[in-house]
């Protein structure tokens, strides 16, 4: 649609349409970029406040005595780990390049991946816990202890880090585009 409008305008004025296309495309990209940056930063501020307050209340007031609270604590920690990377992503989106180096690129991708796996596995286990508490409340009491929930959370984190290991190994800053990206996996993994 942009091309047809620009071409029609250029045909009427007898000029080339490259400057008009640049102006039209350039006016849309910065607005989108600023909206994304603002959303990253707002999510960072509110997410860090909410998750950190949750962690503080659960640990300070010794509220981690139920399986559900163990899983809520695990979920808040996983989300905070991801939220730490949002300011870096916001600046990278604003500047159009990654200036934080290779190590930060690897860590940001790892934080994102660990959050993904830890959150999904934790919410799945919360659903299983609720199922057991409702459908088989007496038979599941011996399985639904806080100690076992912490062990399961530790296993979740171990699997999360294991699954994210390729991101740690193959994330890199592209020298040509100056962007943080996941490089090429070896063909041995897909053979």
C-alpha positions in Angstrom: 0.0 0.0 0.0 2.9 2.3 0.8 4.5 1.7 -2.6 1.3 2.5 -4.5 0.7 5.7 -2.6 4.3 6.8 -3.1 4.4 5.8 -6.7 1.1 7.7 -7.4 2.5 10.8 -5.7 5.7 10.6 -7.6 3.9 10.2 -10.9 1.8 13.2 -10.3 4.7 15.4 -9.4 7.1 13.9 -12.0 9.7 13.1 -9.3 11.2 10.0 -8.0 9.6 8.2 -5.1 12.7 7.2 -3.1 12.7 10.3 -0.9 9.0 10.0 -0.2 9.3 6.3 0.7 12.2 7.1 3.0 10.2 9.8 4.7 7.1 7.6 5.0 9.0 4.5 6.3 11.2 6.6 8.5 8.3 8.3 10.2 6.7 4.9 11.2 9.8 3.1 12.4 10.9 5.6 15.2 7.3 5.7 16.6 7.2 2.0 16.8 10.7 1.9 18.3 9.8 4.4 21.0 6.7 2.5 21.9 8.6 -0.8 22.2 11.3 0.9 24.4 8.7 2.5 26.6 6.9 -0.9 27.0 10.1 -2.6 27.9 10.9 0.0 30.5 7.4 0.1 32.0 7.4 -3.7 32.2 10.8 -3.7 33.8 9.7 -1.2 36.5 6.4 -2.7 37.4 7.6 -6.3 37.0 10.7 -5.7 39.3 8.6 -4.0 41.9 5.9 -6.6 41.9 8.1 -9.7 41.8 10.7 -8.3 44.2 7.9 -7.4 46.7 6.5 -10.9 46.4 9.9 -12.4 47.1 10.5 -10.0 50.0 7.1 -10.8 51.6 7.4 -14.5 51.2 11.0 -14.7 52.6 10.7 -11.9 55.3 7.5 -13.2 56.8 8.4 -16.9 56.6 5.4 -17.5 54.3 7.1 -20.3 52.3 5.4 -23.1 54.2 3.0 -24.4 51.6 3.7 -26.0 48.2 1.8 -23.2 46.4 4.0 -20.5 48.0 7.1 -22.4 47.1 6.0 -22.4 43.5 5.0 -18.7 43.6 8.5 -17.9 45.0 10.1 -19.9 42.2 8.0 -18.1 39.6 8.8 -14.6 41.0 12.5 -15.4 41.0 12.4 -16.7 37.4 10.5 -13.6 36.3 13.0 -11.2 38.0 15.8 -13.0 36.2 14.2 -12.2 32.9 13.3 -8.6 33.9 17.0 -7.9 34.5 17.6 -8.2 30.8 14.8 -5.7 29.7 16.8 -2.5 30.1 19.5 -4.0 27.9 16.9 -4.9 25.3 15.4 -1.5 25.6 18.6 0.3 24.9 19.5 -2.1 22.1 16.2 -1.4 20.5 16.6 2.3 20.9 20.2 2.5 19.6 19.7 -0.2 16.9 22.8 -2.0 17.9 24.2 -4.1 20.8 27.0 -2.3 22.6 27.2 -4.5 25.8 29.5 -7.1 24.5 29.5 -10.8 23.8 29.2 -11.9 27.5 26.1 -9.7 28.1 24.6 -11.1 24.9 25.0 -14.6 26.1 23.7 -13.9 29.5 20.7 -12.0 28.2 19.7 -14.9 26.0 20.3 -17.4 28.8 18.2 -15.3 31.2 15.4 -15.2 28.7 15.6 -19.0 28.1 15.8 -20.0 31.7 12.8 -17.8 32.5 10.9 -19.5 29.7 11.5 -23.0 31.0 11.3 -22.2 34.7 8.0 -20.4 34.3 6.4 -23.0 32.1 7.5 -25.9 34.2 6.6 -24.1 37.5 3.1 -23.3 36.2 2.7 -26.8 35.1 3.6 -28.1 38.5 1.3 -25.6 40.1 -1.5 -27.1 38.1 -0.5 -30.6 39.1 -0.4 -29.5 42.7 -3.9 -28.0 42.5 -5.2 -31.1 40.8 -3.8 -33.4 43.6 -5.1 -31.1 46.3 -8.6 -31.1 44.9 -9.0 -34.6 43.5 -6.9 -36.6 45.9 -6.4 -34.5 49.0 -5.6 -37.2 51.5 -3.5 -39.5 49.3 -1.4 -36.7 48.0 -0.4 -35.2 51.4 2.8 -37.2 51.7 3.9 -35.9 48.2 2.8 -32.3 48.7 5.4 -31.1 51.2 7.4 -27.9 51.0 10.7 -29.7 51.1 9.7 -31.8 48.0 8.5 -28.7 46.3 11.9 -27.1 46.8 13.6 -30.2 45.4 11.3 -30.1 42.4 12.1 -26.4 41.9 15.8 -27.2 42.0 15.3 -29.8 39.3 13.3 -27.3 37.2 16.2 -24.9 37.4 18.7 -27.6 36.5 16.7 -28.6 33.5 16.2 -25.0 32.5 20.0 -24.3 32.6 20.6 -27.5 30.7 18.1 -26.6 28.0 19.5 -23.1 27.7 23.1 -24.3 27.4 23.1 -24.0 23.5 22.0 -20.3 23.9 25.0 -19.7 26.2 27.4 -21.4 23.8 26.1 -20.0 20.5 24.9 -16.5 21.2 27.1 -13.8 19.8 27.2 -10.2 18.6 27.0 -10.1 14.8 30.0 -8.0 13.7 28.2 -6.8 10.5 24.9 -5.8 12.0 26.0 -5.2 15.6 23.1 -7.2 17.0 22.9 -9.8 19.7 21.8 -13.1 18.0 22.0 -16.8 18.3 24.7 -18.0 15.9 24.6 -21.2 13.8 24.3 -24.4 15.7 26.7 -27.1 14.5 25.2 -29.4 11.9 26.1 -32.4 14.1 23.1 -31.5 16.3 20.7 -31.8 13.4 22.2 -34.7 11.5 
